[in-house]
Amino acid sequence: MTACVLGVPVKLGKNGVEQVYEIKLDQSDLDLLQKSALIVDENCKMLEAPFT
């Protein structure tokens, strides 16, 4: 995945991020995440098209 921004759960403290919680994904979840990222990317390209 490139050019895709994801949020992740973190522990915030008074000085900012103290810990990033990594979520373990199985292959099925990774495949669905990739599919979702491709759909978002396609939609972004459609939105940008009139402005290029």
C-alpha positions as MATLAB code, in Angstrom:
seq = 'MTACVLGVPVKLGKNGVEQVYEIKLDQSDLDLLQKSALIVDENCKMLEAPFT';
ca = [
       0.000    0.000    0.000;
       1.357    3.400   -0.909;
      -0.043    6.912   -0.607;
      -2.656    5.697    1.850;
      -2.932    7.061    5.357;
      -4.305    4.937    8.159;
      -5.029    5.804   11.743;
      -3.743    3.546   14.478;
      -4.655    3.339   18.161;
      -2.132    5.061   20.409;
      -1.647    5.955   24.035;
      -1.386    9.714   24.412;
       0.432   11.382   27.249;
       1.224   14.968   28.147;
       4.141   14.943   25.666;
       2.267   13.283   22.812;
       2.297    9.665   21.656;
       3.694    7.327   24.296;
       2.839    4.009   22.701;
       1.507    2.725   19.381;
      -0.731   -0.324   19.630;
      -0.139   -2.645   16.694;
      -3.114   -4.657   15.513;
      -2.328   -8.127   14.228;
      -4.240   -8.866   11.037;
      -4.628  -12.292    9.486;
      -4.331  -12.740    5.727;
      -8.081  -12.366    5.192;
      -8.078   -9.018    7.006;
      -4.982   -7.858    5.092;
      -6.674   -8.751    1.804;
      -9.783   -6.767    2.770;
      -7.637   -3.807    3.859;
      -5.836   -3.852    0.507;
      -9.164   -4.023   -1.363;
     -10.509   -1.072    0.643;
      -7.357    0.960   -0.001;
      -7.673    0.367   -3.748;
     -11.305    1.528   -3.722;
     -10.400    4.681   -1.778;
      -7.511    5.343   -4.184;
      -9.807    4.968   -7.214;
     -12.347    7.362   -5.684;
      -9.634    9.918   -4.935;
      -8.438    9.741   -8.543;
     -12.005   10.316   -9.782;
     -12.330   13.367   -7.549;
      -8.983   14.765   -8.724;
      -9.694   14.235  -12.444;
     -11.738   17.425  -13.010;
      -8.947   19.517  -11.489;
      -6.043   18.182  -13.543;
];
